[in-house]
Amino acid sequence: MADNMMTDKDYMERAIKLAAMGIGWTNPNPMVGAVIVKDGRIIGEGYHHKCGLLHAERDAFEGCKEDAKGATIYVTLEPCCHHGKQPPCTEAIVEHGIARVVIGSRDPNPLVSGKGVEFLRQHGIEVVTDFMRQECDKLNPVFFHYITTKKPYVVMKYAMTLDGKIATRTGASKWITSQVARDHVHMLRKKYSAILAGIGTVLSDDPMLNCRNDKIEDPDGKLLTVEPHQPLRVVVDSKLRIPEDSAIVKTSKEYKTVVACAYEEDQVTDEVKDKIIRLHDAGIEVLFMNHDGKVDLVKLIEWLGEHGYDSLLIEGGGSIGEAALKAGIVNHLMAYVAPKIFGGSQAKSPVEGYGVELVDQAAEFKLVDKKIIGEDILLEYDLVKGMNDVYWNS
Ligand SMILES: NC(=O)c1ccc[n+]([C@@H]2O[C@H](COP(=O)([O-])OP(=O)(O)OC[C@H]3O[C@@H](n4cnc5c(N)ncnc54)[C@H](OP(=O)(O)O)[C@@H]3O)[C@@H](O)[C@H]2O)c1
């Protein structure tokens, strides 16, 4: 499209696509994109590439082909006005003589919220706020959650058949969904800073839990090869049953891994101590998080938040699914539904355990997105109400 035929919406859509190129590397910062337009032409564009590097606005100014005086900047998130790892973007906007700023998302960070807009207006700049806010907000649910709660944004994800099974009666689950849906999952592993599986899944599937998607799309639709961000791997394993010849243990020097157990640190037998030493030598950190003989998922979430992990992808299985919902740690749910039926009362489902007794104790969700991916359907929900809230108090 010729630049001069582009509208505010087109420029902001381009800024959104630029922002998305930072996937996986900006955490715990947001993904942000910016486009600078003068006389109907794009003269600069940029995005936040990685936490610690230039913010989107400064990245766009750096690549500017000409003087930006009098130009409009489209930015997916309110420009920051405080000194962090980088100087304030509002100052750069003023220094470059920008005349108009079009902003998508509001920044809930108390250090910025509304203050960035105020600063720009005080300097005589026209500011448009909430422009395509919903579309821009979709880039950063993780950032919005983490900056306000200091706890990771938790996504529970599973692949199931039309009859709601995540494995056959023998525990086989490779593969329920098609290759394209599985590629989509690798994109998720790149996006979230940690990934969790229960020991049941490790014993039955021997997964790697790494990210094998090394492609990102530029705003013109060109595929670029990049080093994928690898999430921290978290295994929930009360009695440290994890096999030392499992794919996870064997690759723990390459991919950061923690195993959360339910032992008390000062009460382990010599045998367990030896296993902890061997796991440690293999590159694994063992966390002690006992709650009645099982791993305390609430404590685990707090640990992740305190250690800078802003997001967690839970990849099952059914026991962990139930525990996570009952612990009230889930924010978002992604269900890939494959056009298959396994049948079998013994076949695994996404949420097992005891479940709830009464209908009004159910976890409730709001549908926020639906996509057809190959022959499968991806349904996405935000949690509205947790499951059986009394569980953790009983
Ligand atoms: N289709 C999919 O999307 C998908 C995804 C993942 C898994 N799966 C399938 O799911 C099956 C495994 O599911 P699963 O339910 O047997 O295993 P799981 O949920 O992966 O792990 C459950 C185990 O985690 C341990 N655990 C530690 N703390 C816990 C806590 N607070 N709450 C609950 N469990 C805790 C328990 O063993 P300890 O007490 O010994 O620690 C428990 O038995 C496999 O067949 C796998 O193929 C399918």
The ligand as a MOL file (V3000), in Angstrom:
LIG
                    3D

  0  0  0     0  0            999 V3000
M  V30 BEGIN CTAB
M  V30 COUNTS 48 52 0 0 0
M  V30 BEGIN ATOM
M  V30 1 N -3.0670 -33.6320 25.7510 0
M  V30 2 C -2.4240 -32.7860 26.5460 0
M  V30 3 O -2.4990 -31.5600 26.3790 0
M  V30 4 C -1.5990 -33.3230 27.6700 0
M  V30 5 C -0.7080 -32.4740 28.3310 0
M  V30 6 C 0.0230 -32.9840 29.3910 0
M  V30 7 C -0.1590 -34.2920 29.7820 0
M  V30 8 N -1.0250 -35.0800 29.0960 0 CHG=1
M  V30 9 C -1.2290 -36.4680 29.5230 0
M  V30 10 O -1.6400 -36.4430 30.8740 0
M  V30 11 C -1.2100 -37.6610 31.4900 0
M  V30 12 C -0.5210 -37.3270 32.8090 0
M  V30 13 O -1.4510 -36.7230 33.6640 0
M  V30 14 P -1.4250 -37.0500 35.2090 0
M  V30 15 O -2.6340 -36.4340 35.7860 0
M  V30 16 O -1.1740 -38.5020 35.3770 0 CHG=-1
M  V30 17 O -0.1010 -36.3610 35.6780 0
M  V30 18 P 0.3390 -34.8370 35.9210 0
M  V30 19 O -0.8300 -33.9760 36.1560 0
M  V30 20 O 1.2930 -34.4730 34.8550 0
M  V30 21 O 1.1750 -35.0210 37.2560 0
M  V30 22 C 0.4890 -35.4020 38.3970 0
M  V30 23 C 1.4450 -35.6730 39.5230 0
M  V30 24 O 2.0370 -34.4700 39.9620 0
M  V30 25 C 2.4170 -34.6450 41.3130 0
M  V30 26 N 2.0220 -33.4890 42.1030 0
M  V30 27 C 2.8530 -32.7610 42.8890 0
M  V30 28 N 2.2020 -31.7700 43.4780 0
M  V30 29 C 0.9380 -31.8410 43.0770 0
M  V30 30 C -0.1990 -31.0750 43.3860 0
M  V30 31 N -0.1570 -29.9980 44.1710 0
M  V30 32 N -1.3560 -31.4390 42.8390 0
M  V30 33 C -1.4170 -32.5020 41.9940 0
M  V30 34 N -0.3650 -33.2550 41.6730 0
M  V30 35 C 0.8140 -32.9390 42.2010 0
M  V30 36 C 1.7020 -35.8770 41.8230 0
M  V30 37 O 2.6650 -36.9150 41.9140 0
M  V30 38 P 3.6330 -36.9440 43.2030 0
M  V30 39 O 2.7260 -36.8700 44.3960 0
M  V30 40 O 4.4240 -38.1500 43.0910 0
M  V30 41 O 4.4420 -35.7270 43.0930 0
M  V30 42 C 0.7300 -36.2150 40.7300 0
M  V30 43 O 0.4940 -37.5850 40.5880 0
M  V30 44 C -0.2960 -38.3340 30.5160 0
M  V30 45 O -0.9960 -39.4000 29.9050 0
M  V30 46 C 0.0260 -37.2720 29.5050 0
M  V30 47 O 0.2590 -37.8300 28.2330 0
M  V30 48 C -1.7390 -34.6320 28.0560 0
M  V30 END ATOM
M  V30 BEGIN BOND
M  V30 1 1 1 2
M  V30 2 2 2 3
M  V30 3 1 2 4
M  V30 4 1 4 5
M  V30 5 2 4 48
M  V30 6 2 5 6
M  V30 7 1 6 7
M  V30 8 2 7 8
M  V30 9 1 8 9
M  V30 10 1 8 48
M  V30 11 1 9 10
M  V30 12 1 9 46
M  V30 13 1 10 11
M  V30 14 1 11 12
M  V30 15 1 11 44
M  V30 16 1 12 13
M  V30 17 1 13 14
M  V30 18 2 14 15
M  V30 19 1 14 16
M  V30 20 1 14 17
M  V30 21 1 17 18
M  V30 22 2 18 19
M  V30 23 1 18 20
M  V30 24 1 18 21
M  V30 25 1 21 22
M  V30 26 1 22 23
M  V30 27 1 23 24
M  V30 28 1 23 42
M  V30 29 1 24 25
M  V30 30 1 25 26
M  V30 31 1 25 36
M  V30 32 1 26 27
M  V30 33 1 26 35
M  V30 34 2 27 28
M  V30 35 1 28 29
M  V30 36 1 29 30
M  V30 37 2 29 35
M  V30 38 1 30 31
M  V30 39 2 30 32
M  V30 40 1 32 33
M  V30 41 2 33 34
M  V30 42 1 34 35
M  V30 43 1 36 37
M  V30 44 1 36 42
M  V30 45 1 37 38
M  V30 46 2 38 39
M  V30 47 1 38 40
M  V30 48 1 38 41
M  V30 49 1 42 43
M  V30 50 1 44 45
M  V30 51 1 44 46
M  V30 52 1 46 47
M  V30 END BOND
M  V30 END CTAB
M  END
